[in-house]
Amino acid sequence: MSTAIVIREAVLSDTEAVRAVGLAAWPPTYTPLAGAEYVEKCLAVWWSSESTARGIAAGNVLVAEDGDRIVGMAGLGDKDGVPVLWKLYVLPSHHGGGVGSALMTAVVDRVKSSGADRLRLEYMAGNDRAAAFYAARGFTEIGRVPDAAHPELPEDVWMELVL
């Protein structure tokens, strides 16, 4: 891994490289928590070429590049008028190298520049790596809710960072 991670807004030609991050990061993250069938279904819906391209076309995706390779991504949106970080994933081969931190800094800067006063996110209970990463960056838990579509799964943990 090089030392210069570049963060930029994704463009449509990045679609398959962005998908590759999700396809590599999701199975080791969520299979132990939710099972292979859940992971397969979510990859088909949330990480399809069409879904990924929609987010990119809307200007809601940032990518992290290491040289000429996309090694991480962040997907933004909103819920009830509050900015939400829906996705932040890094290729497993690049975990611990500062990619996630660089993406998070860019996300926070972008949300602040929009005039928002907070940023929310959610992760699946039991994802201890995500919990520690977000807590270390100042996010605090604001609630837990069952996954309405999958009540048998661990709860969704909601966190917030006041900007």
Residue pairs with C-beta under 8 A, 6 or more apart in sequence:
1 66
1 71
1 94
1 97
2 66
2 67
5 64
5 65
5 66
5 71
5 72
5 97
5 98
5 99
5 102
6 64
6 65
7 62
7 63
7 64
7 65
7 102
7 103
7 105
7 106
8 62
8 63
8 65
9 59
9 61
9 62
9 63
10 18
10 56
10 61
10 62
10 63
10 73
11 56
12 53
12 56
12 57
14 56
14 61
14 63
14 70
15 49
15 52
15 53
15 56
16 49
17 63
17 69
17 70
18 52
18 56
18 61
18 63
18 70
18 73
19 47
19 48
19 49
19 52
20 70
20 91
21 70
21 71
21 72
21 73
21 89
21 90
21 91
22 43
22 46
22 47
22 52
22 73
22 87
22 89
23 43
23 47
24 91
24 92
25 89
25 90
25 91
25 92
26 39
26 42
26 43
26 47
26 89
27 36
27 39
27 43
28 92
29 89
29 127
29 129
29 130
30 38
30 39
30 42
30 124
30 127
31 39
32 126
33 124
33 126
33 127
33 153
33 154
34 124
34 150
34 153
34 154
38 150
38 153
45 51
46 87
52 61
55 61
55 75
55 77
60 75
60 76
60 77
61 73
61 74
61 75
61 76
62 73
62 74
62 76
62 103
62 106
62 107
62 110
63 70
63 72
63 73
64 70
64 71
64 72
64 73
64 90
64 99
64 102
64 103
65 71
66 94
66 99
71 90
71 91
71 93
71 94
71 99
72 88
72 89
72 90
72 91
72 94
72 99
72 100
72 102
72 103
73 87
73 88
73 89
73 103
74 85
74 87
74 88
74 103
74 104
74 106
74 107
75 85
75 86
75 87
75 88
76 83
76 84
76 85
76 86
76 107
76 110
76 111
77 83
77 84
77 86
78 84
79 120
82 116
82 118
82 119
82 120
83 111
83 114
83 116
83 118
83 119
83 120
84 119
84 120
84 121
84 122
85 107
85 119
85 120
85 121
86 121
88 100
88 103
88 104
88 107
88 121
90 99
90 100
90 103
91 99
100 133
101 137
104 137
107 119
108 119
108 161
108 163
111 119
111 163
112 163
116 163
117 162
117 163
118 160
118 161
118 162
118 163
119 160
119 161
119 163
120 142
120 158
120 159
120 160
120 161
121 134
121 139
121 158
121 159
122 156
122 157
122 158
122 159
123 130
123 131
123 134
123 156
123 157
123 159
124 130
124 153
124 154
124 155
124 156
124 157
125 144
125 154
125 155
125 156
125 157
126 154
131 157
134 159
135 159
137 161
138 161
139 159
139 160
139 161
140 159
140 160
140 161
141 157
141 158
141 159
142 158
142 159
142 160
143 157
143 158
144 155
144 156
144 157
144 158
145 155
145 156
145 158
146 155
146 156
147 153
147 154
147 155
147 156
